[in-house]
Amino acid sequence: MIKGKSILAVVSTSGCRSLAQRYLRTLSGKPLFRWTVDAAKSSRLVDNVVLSSNDSALIAQAQALNVPTFEMEQGEGRPQERFGDSSLCILTVLSDFDYFVLLDAGCPLRLQSDIDGAIEVSARNDGTPVVTVSEMRVSRDALVVLDGNRKMTKPAALNTSSWNSASRMYSINKCISVASSQYLRQHGSFLTEDTHAYIMPAERSIIVESKGDLAMAEGLMRLTGTGEIVIPNYDVNQIRPVR
């Protein structure tokens, strides 16, 4: 654990229109959400795990696993309107934790070590936010935007002098978001000008939003035989961020 700091992990279950009841769908023998719950419980830094949901069936299954649950309030004027992410409204109820970790329950392949690594990066930077990203497997030169007639143009952001042919591109996956509770109460979001990235390999960053994603996750788990996608020598996060 981080000396003298208490850490709360919230397993977030936001809705998904493309795959009904996605968190209760079975993946390698257990419901999708359990992969995230189990990873959080196995963390060597997390003190408490809570599942955030409005789904009664999901809440019942979590409680059967002795996982505390938090039901977000609905309607106009609800507390989460203060925050950039609705799951952060739990900070208005559970206020005794120093660090807040938000885990997308749709990401089953992340490891306990990914969670701990992201927490450590935030702690090294005095509790400023850390959000997971994965490297895009596409050349910068291959990216285009289409107009109404499908005419291709380069995105304006890629035509600046800050880019070069060696620049790597990353996409925010938000499988893991970490920050101090104090920072989140002040800023209301994980994504600010202070945010650092924690790099996760694409193989562990799949977020299940369709039957195809579910099949891909199942295939990767069968391929490894352990239910854990381990990328040897993946040490890109050993470099300390510069403040």
MARLODO-310121 format. One line per 5 residues: their letters; for each residue x negated, y, z of N, C-alpha, C. Coordinates in pm, 1 decimal. Example, Ala and Ser with C-alpha at 12.3 -4.5 7.8 and 13.67 -1.06 7.14 Angstrom:
REM residues 2
as	-1319.0,-569.0,780.0,-1230.0,-450.0,780.0,-1320.0,-330.0,780.0  -1285.0,-225.0,708.0,-1367.0,-106.0,714.0,-1290.0,3.0,787.0
REM end
This chain:
REM residues 243
mikgk	-83.0,-119.3,0.0,0.0,0.0,0.0,-86.9,124.9,0.0  -29.5,237.5,-38.4,-99.9,364.0,-33.8,-96.8,413.1,109.7  -210.3,437.7,167.2,-221.0,466.2,309.3,-128.0,579.2,351.2  -41.7,548.5,447.5,45.0,649.5,505.1,160.9,693.0,418.2  184.0,625.5,305.2,290.8,665.0,214.3,392.7,551.7,199.2
silav	520.4,587.3,201.3,626.4,489.8,179.1,678.2,503.9,36.5  708.4,391.3,-26.4,741.4,390.8,-169.2,871.9,315.0,-192.9  963.5,380.6,-260.7,1092.6,321.9,-296.0,1097.7,296.3,-445.7  1135.1,173.8,-484.3,1156.0,140.8,-625.6,1305.1,126.3,-652.0  1354.8,197.6,-751.6,1495.0,190.6,-790.2,1504.7,122.0,-925.5
vstsg	1577.5,11.5,-930.3,1601.8,-60.5,-1055.2,1724.4,2.9,-1119.9  1701.1,72.6,-1230.1,1805.2,152.2,-1294.6,1877.8,72.2,-1402.0  2009.8,77.3,-1401.4,2090.8,1.0,-1497.2,2185.1,95.1,-1571.3  2128.6,177.3,-1657.1,2211.3,267.4,-1737.6,2286.6,187.5,-1842.9  2392.3,244.1,-1896.0,2476.8,173.1,-1992.5,2408.5,149.9,-2126.0
crsla	2460.0,54.7,-2200.3,2406.6,22.8,-2333.3,2523.1,-15.5,-2423.4  2555.7,71.4,-2517.6,2670.5,47.4,-2604.5,2644.8,-63.8,-2705.8  2517.3,-88.5,-2737.3,2486.6,-185.2,-2842.4,2485.3,-329.8,-2792.6  2483.0,-350.6,-2660.8,2478.7,-486.3,-2605.8,2555.9,-486.8,-2474.2  2679.6,-531.8,-2480.2,2764.8,-533.0,-2361.2,2708.9,-625.9,-2253.9
qrylr	2721.7,-583.9,-2128.2,2677.4,-664.9,-2013.7,2533.3,-710.9,-2029.7  2447.9,-623.9,-2078.3,2311.5,-669.0,-2109.9,2233.7,-714.7,-1986.9  2254.4,-651.1,-1873.6,2174.2,-685.8,-1756.8,2210.7,-821.0,-1697.4  2328.5,-873.4,-1732.0,2371.3,-1003.9,-1681.5,2345.5,-1115.5,-1781.8  2295.9,-1079.5,-1899.4,2264.6,-1182.1,-1999.3,2142.3,-1262.1,-1955.4
tlsgk	2143.7,-1390.5,-1985.5,2038.3,-1479.7,-1938.2,1913.9,-1470.1,-2025.9  1800.7,-1458.1,-1961.3,1671.3,-1456.5,-2028.8,1580.3,-1554.5,-1957.0  1542.7,-1661.3,-2026.3,1456.1,-1765.0,-1969.0,1505.9,-1810.9,-1832.3  1634.8,-1834.9,-1823.6,1689.5,-1898.7,-1704.9,1741.8,-1809.5,-1595.3  1728.7,-1676.8,-1610.3,1784.7,-1589.7,-1507.3,1832.9,-1458.5,-1569.9
plfrw	1924.2,-1388.0,-1501.9,1978.2,-1264.2,-1559.2,1868.2,-1162.7,-1587.1  1889.5,-1083.6,-1690.4,1789.2,-987.2,-1734.6,1742.0,-897.6,-1620.1  1834.3,-845.8,-1539.3,1795.1,-749.6,-1436.3,1702.2,-811.1,-1332.3  1709.7,-944.0,-1315.3,1627.8,-1007.9,-1211.4,1478.9,-1001.0,-1242.0  1442.9,-993.1,-1370.0,1301.1,-983.3,-1403.7,1241.6,-855.3,-1345.2
tvdaa	1318.7,-748.0,-1350.5,1270.4,-622.0,-1294.3,1272.5,-625.0,-1142.6  1379.4,-679.5,-1084.9,1387.3,-691.3,-939.2,1270.5,-773.4,-885.7  1242.0,-886.1,-949.6,1133.7,-973.7,-902.5,996.9,-906.2,-915.3  976.8,-831.5,-1025.1,849.0,-760.8,-1042.4,831.7,-655.9,-933.7  940.1,-584.0,-902.6,933.2,-480.8,-798.8,908.0,-542.3,-661.5
kssrl	973.5,-654.6,-634.1,955.3,-720.8,-504.3,813.8,-774.8,-486.5  749.7,-811.3,-598.4,614.8,-867.7,-589.0,507.0,-759.6,-585.9  545.9,-633.1,-603.9,449.5,-523.5,-599.0,380.9,-519.4,-463.2  252.4,-491.5,-464.2,179.5,-480.6,-338.3,189.8,-340.6,-278.8  252.4,-247.2,-353.0,262.4,-109.6,-305.8,404.7,-68.3,-269.3
vdnvv	503.8,-128.3,-334.6,643.8,-90.4,-311.2,690.7,-143.3,-175.9  756.7,-56.2,-98.9,807.7,-95.3,32.5,951.6,-144.9,26.6  1033.9,-79.7,-54.2,1175.2,-116.3,-63.0,1221.8,-111.4,-207.4  1316.5,-202.3,-240.7,1373.4,-210.2,-375.2,1524.5,-190.8,-364.7  1579.7,-104.7,-450.1,1723.1,-79.1,-454.5,1768.6,-88.1,-599.1
lssnd	1883.9,-148.3,-622.3,1941.6,-152.0,-756.5,2049.7,-45.9,-767.0  2041.8,36.4,-871.2,2138.7,143.4,-893.8,2231.0,105.2,-1008.4  2362.5,102.3,-981.5,2457.6,58.3,-1084.3,2599.2,100.1,-1047.4  2686.9,98.2,-1147.5,2830.2,114.6,-1126.1,2907.2,-9.3,-1166.9  2835.1,-116.0,-1202.5,2896.2,-240.3,-1248.3,2918.0,-332.4,-1127.6
salia	3042.6,-362.4,-1096.3,3073.8,-441.6,-977.2,3015.0,-582.6,-983.9  3015.8,-643.5,-1104.3,2960.9,-778.1,-1118.9,2809.3,-777.2,-1097.9  2743.8,-674.8,-1148.8,2599.2,-662.2,-1132.4,2564.5,-635.9,-986.4  2640.2,-550.0,-921.7,2617.4,-520.1,-780.9,2633.4,-646.5,-696.6  2734.3,-727.7,-727.9,2757.8,-850.9,-653.1,2640.5,-946.7,-666.0
qaqal	2585.8,-959.4,-786.7,2471.8,-1049.8,-805.9,2348.0,-998.7,-733.5  2327.4,-867.2,-736.0,2211.8,-810.5,-666.1,2223.7,-833.1,-515.7  2342.1,-811.7,-462.3,2361.4,-831.1,-318.9,2343.8,-977.6,-279.6  2379.4,-1068.7,-370.1,2358.7,-1211.1,-343.7,2210.2,-1244.6,-333.1  2125.8,-1159.9,-394.9,1980.9,-1177.6,-388.2,1919.4,-1095.8,-274.9
nvptf	2006.7,-1039.8,-189.6,1962.8,-955.5,-78.1,1891.1,-829.9,-124.8  1933.1,-779.0,-242.0,1880.4,-653.3,-293.2,1980.4,-542.9,-260.3  1942.3,-441.8,-183.2,2033.3,-331.3,-154.7,2078.4,-263.6,-284.6  2199.6,-212.8,-285.8,2252.9,-149.2,-406.4,2297.2,-6.8,-376.4  2295.7,73.6,-481.0,2338.0,212.9,-471.6,2431.6,240.1,-587.6
emeqg	2553.4,282.4,-557.4,2651.5,308.7,-662.0,2655.7,458.7,-689.0  2621.5,496.8,-813.0,2620.1,637.6,-848.9,2761.5,694.7,-851.9  2775.9,815.9,-803.4,2905.1,881.4,-805.2,2941.0,923.5,-946.7  3069.3,922.9,-974.7,3119.1,960.6,-1105.9,3196.3,1091.5,-1096.2  3208.2,1158.6,-1210.1,3291.9,1277.8,-1215.1,3213.6,1407.3,-1213.1
egrpq	3281.4,1514.5,-1240.7,3220.0,1646.1,-1250.0,3168.6,1690.4,-1113.0  3053.2,1755.4,-1113.6,2996.2,1804.2,-989.7,2920.9,1699.5,-910.5  2897.1,1583.3,-969.6,2828.0,1477.2,-897.5,2682.0,1517.5,-873.0  2620.3,1463.5,-767.3,2485.3,1505.8,-729.3,2381.7,1489.8,-838.2  2396.0,1387.2,-927.1,2290.6,1363.5,-1025.3,2277.6,1475.5,-1128.2
erfgd	2374.2,1568.4,-1132.3,2362.0,1679.3,-1225.9,2246.2,1771.3,-1189.2  2195.4,1758.4,-1067.2,2080.4,1837.2,-1025.0,1952.2,1786.6,-1089.1  1954.6,1663.7,-1138.4,1832.2,1599.3,-1183.0,1834.3,1568.5,-1331.5  1712.8,1557.1,-1389.1,1701.7,1522.1,-1529.8,1742.9,1379.4,-1557.8  1731.8,1291.3,-1459.3,1774.6,1153.1,-1472.2,1877.3,1125.4,-1364.0
sslci	1992.1,1070.6,-1402.0,2099.9,1051.5,-1306.3,2060.7,962.0,-1189.6  1967.4,869.0,-1212.0,1927.3,778.4,-1104.6,1856.2,851.5,-991.1  1807.4,971.0,-1016.8,1736.8,1044.9,-913.6,1829.1,1096.6,-804.1  1960.5,1088.2,-826.9,2052.1,1136.0,-722.7,2041.0,1051.8,-596.6  1978.1,936.2,-604.7,1957.4,854.2,-485.6,1869.8,927.2,-384.5
ltvls	1791.9,1024.0,-431.0,1707.1,1102.3,-341.5,1789.7,1186.7,-245.5  1915.6,1213.0,-279.1,2002.1,1289.1,-188.7,2050.7,1202.6,-73.1  2035.7,1071.1,-86.1,2082.6,977.6,16.7,1964.9,914.5,90.9  1867.3,863.6,14.6,1749.0,801.6,73.8,1634.6,902.1,66.9  1617.3,974.8,172.2,1525.2,1089.0,170.0,1396.4,1065.1,247.8
dfdyf	1376.8,943.2,297.8,1262.7,918.1,386.6,1140.7,859.8,315.9  1146.4,848.9,182.1,1035.8,788.1,108.6,946.9,895.1,46.8  816.2,866.8,45.1,720.3,963.1,-9.1,709.4,955.3,-160.7  726.2,833.6,-215.2,715.4,814.7,-360.3,840.8,745.5,-412.6  876.0,779.2,-532.6,996.3,726.4,-596.5,954.2,662.0,-728.1
vllda	990.1,534.6,-746.6,956.3,460.5,-868.6,1086.5,420.3,-936.3  1103.1,461.0,-1060.7,1223.2,427.0,-1137.1,1187.4,320.5,-1239.6  1258.0,207.2,-1236.3,1229.5,94.6,-1324.6,1351.2,65.8,-1410.9  1333.4,64.8,-1541.9,1442.2,31.8,-1633.4,1466.6,-118.7,-1626.0  1588.0,-157.4,-1587.2,1620.1,-299.8,-1571.8,1627.1,-372.8,-1704.2
gcplr	1618.6,-300.4,-1813.3,1621.0,-363.9,-1945.7,1483.6,-402.6,-1996.2  1380.0,-382.2,-1914.2,1241.2,-413.3,-1954.8,1191.9,-533.6,-1875.0  1210.6,-655.0,-1925.6,1181.1,-775.0,-1847.4,1035.5,-820.2,-1846.5  952.2,-766.0,-1935.4,817.6,-820.4,-1951.6,709.8,-741.9,-1877.9  746.8,-631.9,-1816.0,647.6,-557.5,-1738.5,601.1,-643.5,-1621.0
lqsdi	478.2,-620.3,-1578.8,421.1,-698.0,-1470.0,419.3,-617.1,-1341.2  404.2,-688.3,-1231.3,384.7,-622.3,-1102.0,263.0,-531.1,-1108.3  160.3,-573.6,-1180.4,38.4,-492.5,-1189.9,62.8,-363.2,-1267.6  158.0,-362.4,-1361.0,193.0,-238.4,-1431.2,255.0,-138.9,-1333.2  344.7,-188.5,-1247.0,409.8,-102.7,-1148.3,305.9,-43.0,-1054.7
dgaie	218.7,-127.9,-1001.5,117.6,-80.5,-907.7,20.0,15.5,-974.9  -14.4,-13.1,-1100.1,-106.6,74.7,-1171.6,-49.9,213.2,-1192.1  77.6,222.5,-1229.2,140.8,352.5,-1249.2,149.3,430.2,-1118.2  180.4,359.6,-1009.1,185.8,425.2,-878.3,49.3,481.7,-842.0  -55.4,405.3,-867.9,-190.0,449.6,-832.0,-231.3,572.8,-911.9
vsarn	-193.5,579.9,-1039.6,-226.3,698.0,-1119.2,-156.8,820.6,-1061.6  -30.1,806.4,-1023.0,41.4,918.6,-962.9,-23.9,961.4,-831.7  -60.7,862.6,-749.9,-122.6,893.7,-621.3,-256.4,964.3,-639.7  -332.7,925.9,-741.6,-460.9,991.7,-767.5,-442.1,1135.6,-811.8  -322.6,1167.6,-857.0,-293.8,1302.4,-904.5,-192.4,1373.7,-815.3
dgtpv	-200.4,1342.1,-685.6,-123.0,1412.6,-582.7,27.6,1404.6,-602.6  75.0,1291.6,-657.3,218.5,1271.5,-667.8,284.6,1331.3,-789.6  205.1,1385.9,-883.5,266.0,1435.9,-1006.5,316.4,1317.3,-1089.7  411.7,1340.6,-1180.2,478.4,1228.4,-1247.1,387.1,1146.6,-1338.3  419.6,1018.5,-1344.8,357.4,925.6,-1439.4,469.9,850.8,-1509.8
vtvse	463.3,847.1,-1640.8,564.0,777.8,-1722.0,491.3,683.5,-1816.6  542.9,563.1,-1834.0,476.6,466.5,-1921.0,498.7,499.1,-2068.7  395.1,472.8,-2146.4,398.4,489.9,-2291.5,337.5,365.9,-2354.5  362.5,347.1,-2482.6,296.0,240.3,-2557.7,249.3,296.7,-2690.9  138.6,242.6,-2738.5,82.1,293.6,-2863.2,168.7,253.2,-2981.1
mrvsr	195.1,348.2,-3068.1,274.9,321.0,-3187.7,189.1,251.5,-3291.6  240.0,144.5,-3345.4,164.5,67.8,-3444.8,199.2,115.6,-3584.8  176.9,241.9,-3605.3,202.8,302.7,-3734.7,103.6,416.8,-3752.2  55.7,432.8,-3872.4,-37.1,540.5,-3901.5,35.5,674.8,-3896.9  -34.7,774.9,-3847.9,22.0,910.4,-3849.3,62.6,951.2,-3989.2
dalvv	-16.8,908.9,-4086.8,11.2,946.8,-4225.2,134.5,878.3,-4281.1  184.5,774.4,-4213.8,301.2,702.5,-4262.7,432.5,760.1,-4210.7  425.4,856.7,-4119.1,546.0,913.6,-4060.6,604.0,1023.4,-4148.6  732.5,1013.7,-4174.9,801.6,1115.7,-4255.2,940.9,1139.5,-4195.9  999.4,1252.7,-4231.3,1139.0,1280.1,-4200.5,1212.8,1294.2,-4333.7
ldgnr	1341.9,1261.8,-4332.6,1422.0,1266.6,-4454.0,1526.0,1377.0,-4443.8  1546.9,1449.1,-4555.2,1655.7,1546.9,-4556.6,1783.6,1478.4,-4604.4  1887.0,1555.4,-4629.5,2015.7,1498.8,-4668.5,2011.9,1419.7,-4796.7  1914.4,1448.4,-4883.1,1898.9,1377.3,-5009.5,1789.7,1270.9,-5003.1  1746.7,1240.5,-4881.7,1641.3,1142.2,-4857.5,1507.6,1181.3,-4917.6
kmtkp	1486.8,1309.3,-4934.0,1356.0,1357.0,-4974.9,1264.5,1355.6,-4853.3  1142.7,1304.3,-4870.7,1051.7,1286.3,-4758.0,962.7,1408.3,-4738.0  947.5,1448.1,-4613.0,852.6,1552.8,-4575.8,781.7,1511.3,-4448.3  663.2,1566.9,-4428.3,587.8,1538.0,-4306.7,646.9,1615.1,-4189.5  657.2,1553.4,-4073.2,701.0,1628.6,-3955.0,607.1,1744.8,-3928.7
aalnt	663.1,1859.8,-3898.0,582.3,1980.6,-3879.2,477.7,1961.6,-3770.5  511.7,1887.3,-3665.7,419.5,1868.7,-3553.9,293.9,1793.3,-3594.6  300.9,1717.6,-3705.1,184.8,1640.2,-3748.8,96.9,1717.1,-3845.4  135.6,1838.2,-3879.6,58.4,1918.3,-3973.6,-25.0,2024.1,-3902.6  -45.7,2006.1,-3772.8,-121.7,2104.6,-3696.2,-268.2,2064.5,-3689.0
sswns	-350.4,2160.8,-3652.7,-494.8,2136.5,-3645.6,-533.1,2046.4,-3528.9  -439.1,2023.5,-3434.5,-470.8,1939.6,-3318.7,-474.4,1791.4,-3353.9  -425.4,1757.0,-3472.4,-424.5,1617.8,-3515.5,-540.2,1591.1,-3609.7  -591.4,1470.2,-3603.6,-689.9,1426.6,-3701.7,-663.5,1280.2,-3732.9  -736.2,1228.4,-3827.2,-709.6,1091.9,-3873.0,-733.7,987.7,-3765.2
asrmy	-810.1,1023.6,-3661.4,-841.1,927.4,-3555.2,-742.8,937.1,-3438.5  -651.2,1031.9,-3444.6,-557.2,1049.7,-3332.9,-466.5,927.4,-3318.5  -450.7,883.8,-3196.6,-358.6,774.5,-3168.9,-223.9,832.7,-3129.3  -117.8,761.1,-3162.6,15.1,808.5,-3132.3,81.4,713.5,-3032.4  153.2,772.7,-2938.2,218.7,694.5,-2834.5,365.2,734.5,-2824.9
sinkc	447.6,638.2,-2788.4,588.3,667.5,-2765.5,620.4,644.9,-2617.6  704.3,732.2,-2563.2,746.8,718.0,-2424.4,847.2,603.9,-2416.2  819.9,506.6,-2330.6,915.9,396.6,-2316.3,991.2,402.2,-2183.5  934.6,472.2,-2084.0,1000.5,490.9,-1954.3,1036.1,358.3,-1887.4  957.7,252.5,-1916.5,976.7,128.0,-1842.1,950.6,150.9,-1693.9
isvas	855.5,241.4,-1666.9,820.9,277.7,-1529.8,803.8,428.6,-1523.6  864.6,491.5,-1426.1,842.6,633.9,-1399.0,813.9,647.9,-1250.8  711.5,726.7,-1216.9,669.3,741.4,-1077.6,641.4,888.4,-1048.3  675.8,931.5,-929.4,636.9,1064.4,-881.2,662.4,1070.2,-732.0  604.2,1168.7,-667.9,635.9,1188.6,-526.6,777.8,1241.5,-515.8
sqylr	845.4,1206.1,-407.5,982.1,1253.8,-386.5,984.6,1406.0,-375.8  881.2,1461.7,-315.1,875.2,1607.7,-302.1,870.1,1673.9,-439.4  789.7,1618.3,-529.0,779.9,1676.0,-663.3,915.0,1668.0,-735.1  981.8,1554.8,-724.0,1108.9,1535.9,-794.4,1217.2,1627.9,-740.1  1216.3,1652.8,-611.0,1315.3,1744.4,-555.0,1291.7,1887.3,-603.4
qhgsf	1166.8,1920.0,-628.6,1134.0,2055.2,-675.1,1161.7,2073.1,-823.9  1133.8,1966.8,-903.3,1139.8,1980.2,-1049.0,1256.4,1905.8,-1113.0  1312.4,1806.9,-1044.6,1430.8,1737.0,-1094.8,1408.6,1647.7,-1213.7  1282.7,1616.0,-1246.7,1257.4,1533.8,-1365.1,1117.8,1472.8,-1357.9  1101.7,1357.7,-1425.1,969.7,1297.9,-1441.1,892.3,1360.5,-1556.5
ltedt	963.8,1420.2,-1650.8,899.5,1474.7,-1770.7,882.7,1625.2,-1756.8  762.8,1666.0,-1718.5,729.1,1806.5,-1703.4,591.0,1828.8,-1765.1  541.7,1949.6,-1756.3,408.9,1977.8,-1812.4,298.1,1911.8,-1730.7  330.4,1858.9,-1613.2,230.5,1791.3,-1529.9,222.8,1641.4,-1554.9  313.9,1586.3,-1632.8,327.6,1441.5,-1645.2,205.6,1375.9,-1709.6
hayim	160.4,1266.2,-1647.1,54.4,1183.0,-1703.1,116.3,1057.0,-1763.8  41.1,992.9,-1850.3,86.3,868.8,-1913.6,17.7,749.2,-1851.3  93.5,641.8,-1836.6,36.3,512.1,-1804.4,63.0,423.6,-1925.6  -42.9,370.9,-1985.8,-29.6,297.6,-2111.3,2.4,150.7,-2084.5  112.4,105.8,-2142.6,149.4,-36.0,-2138.5,140.9,-91.4,-2279.9
paers	92.6,-213.3,-2296.6,89.6,-272.1,-2431.0,230.9,-292.1,-2482.7  246.1,-281.8,-2612.8,378.6,-293.8,-2674.2,444.9,-426.4,-2640.4  363.8,-531.9,-2623.8,419.1,-664.0,-2594.3,492.7,-667.7,-2460.6  456.7,-578.2,-2368.7,522.0,-575.1,-2238.2,621.2,-460.1,-2226.3  638.0,-383.8,-2331.5,721.0,-263.3,-2325.9,855.7,-279.1,-2394.9
iives	890.8,-402.7,-2431.6,1019.6,-425.2,-2497.5,1133.1,-391.6,-2400.7  1225.2,-307.7,-2447.0,1346.8,-279.0,-2372.0,1462.6,-343.5,-2446.5  1531.5,-434.2,-2381.0,1637.5,-511.9,-2444.7,1761.4,-424.4,-2464.1  1792.7,-397.9,-2589.9,1910.9,-318.8,-2623.7,1995.9,-386.7,-2730.1  1954.3,-505.3,-2772.7,2027.6,-578.9,-2876.2,1999.4,-727.4,-2859.7
kgdla	2074.2,-809.3,-2932.1,2050.2,-953.4,-2929.5,1913.1,-985.3,-2987.7  1869.4,-905.0,-3085.3,1736.9,-925.4,-3142.6,1626.6,-901.6,-3040.8  1641.3,-795.5,-2959.3,1543.4,-768.7,-2853.3,1540.0,-882.5,-2752.3  1658.1,-934.4,-2719.4,1667.1,-1043.9,-2623.6,1595.4,-1167.4,-2676.9  1615.7,-1196.5,-2806.2,1550.2,-1311.5,-2868.5,1398.9,-1291.9,-2873.2
maegl	1354.1,-1168.9,-2899.7,1210.7,-1141.4,-2904.7,1147.5,-1160.5,-2767.2  1214.0,-1111.7,-2663.8,1162.0,-1128.5,-2527.7,1156.4,-1276.2,-2490.5  1260.1,-1348.7,-2527.0,1263.4,-1492.7,-2499.2,1149.2,-1563.4,-2570.1  1124.4,-1526.8,-2696.0,1017.0,-1588.3,-2771.8,880.2,-1561.0,-2712.2  856.3,-1437.9,-2666.1,728.3,-1404.0,-2605.2,708.0,-1480.5,-2474.9
mrltg	814.6,-1496.6,-2398.7,802.4,-1571.9,-2274.3,770.8,-1718.4,-2300.7  834.3,-1775.3,-2401.7,806.6,-1915.2,-2435.7,664.2,-1930.7,-2488.0  616.3,-1831.4,-2560.0,482.2,-1836.9,-2616.7,375.8,-1842.7,-2508.0  394.5,-1764.2,-2400.8,295.1,-1761.9,-2293.7,310.3,-1880.8,-2200.4  433.5,-1930.1,-2185.5,456.8,-2042.3,-2097.2,463.2,-2006.4,-1950.6
tgeiv	442.0,-1877.1,-1917.9,442.0,-1835.6,-1777.8,550.7,-1734.8,-1748.2  612.7,-1680.6,-1850.4,708.5,-1573.1,-1828.6,641.8,-1439.4,-1808.5  509.3,-1433.5,-1829.0,437.2,-1308.4,-1813.3,347.6,-1286.4,-1934.4  362.7,-1170.2,-1996.9,279.4,-1136.2,-2112.2,152.9,-1068.7,-2061.1  43.1,-1141.2,-2061.9,-82.3,-1089.3,-2009.9,-174.8,-1057.7,-2126.9
ipnyd	-218.8,-933.2,-2133.7,-309.6,-890.5,-2239.6,-450.0,-880.8,-2179.9  -540.8,-973.6,-2212.7,-674.6,-971.5,-2153.6,-749.0,-841.6,-2184.5  -829.8,-796.6,-2088.1,-918.0,-681.3,-2106.9,-842.7,-553.4,-2139.5  -717.7,-543.1,-2096.1,-639.9,-422.6,-2124.0,-666.5,-321.5,-2011.6  -780.2,-249.8,-2025.3,-826.5,-165.7,-1916.6,-821.2,-17.6,-1950.3
vnqir	-732.6,22.7,-2043.1,-728.5,162.4,-2085.0,-688.8,255.3,-1972.2  -624.8,203.7,-1867.0,-580.3,289.6,-1758.7,-684.1,303.8,-1647.4  -802.8,246.5,-1667.5,-906.3,259.0,-1565.4,-967.1,398.3,-1563.1  -950.6,473.8,-1671.9,-1004.8,609.8,-1676.1,-913.6,700.1,-1595.0  -969.0,774.0,-1502.7,-888.3,862.1,-1420.6,-845.7,984.5,-1501.8
pvr	-716.8,1019.3,-1497.0,-672.1,1138.4,-1569.6,-740.4,1264.1,-1517.4  -759.5,1360.6,-1604.6,-819.4,1487.5,-1568.6,-709.2,1586.1,-1538.7  -712.5,1647.7,-1421.5,-610.0,1744.4,-1384.0,-642.7,1879.0,-1443.2
REM end
